[in-house]
Amino acid sequence: MMAQMLLRHVDLLGWSESPMEALRCGKVERALKLAALAMEQDVSTGTLWHLMLAWRWHQKGEVDATICLLKIVA
């Protein structure tokens, strides 16, 4: 449900890719920039994108990146 809402938000903004899509393609900096852009436009949506990225990095065992992202939304 949350993922569907975020993807719909990507379509509404006219983005060519979501932060998660950028991350899946190995574009870490782009993923972070897209999440930051979402945060500037809407705090709730930006927070969700940061949490999704943090969750993904946590799954991969990248603890430091996860902690950095969680500090952004804290």
Residue pairs with C-beta under 8 A, 6 or more apart in sequence:
2 48
3 52
6 18
6 45
6 48
6 49
6 52
7 18
9 38
9 42
9 45
10 17
10 18
13 38
13 41
15 34
17 25
17 30
17 34
18 34
18 49
19 30
19 31
19 32
19 34
19 35
19 38
19 49
19 52
19 53
20 31
20 49
20 52
20 53
20 56
22 28
22 30
22 31
22 34
23 31
23 53
23 56
31 53
32 53
34 49
35 46
35 49
35 50
35 53
36 46
37 46
38 45
38 46
38 49
39 45
39 46
39 47
39 49
39 50
39 72
40 46
47 73
50 69
50 70
50 72
50 73
51 69
51 70
51 73
53 69
54 65
54 66
54 69
54 70
54 73
57 65
57 66
57 69
58 66
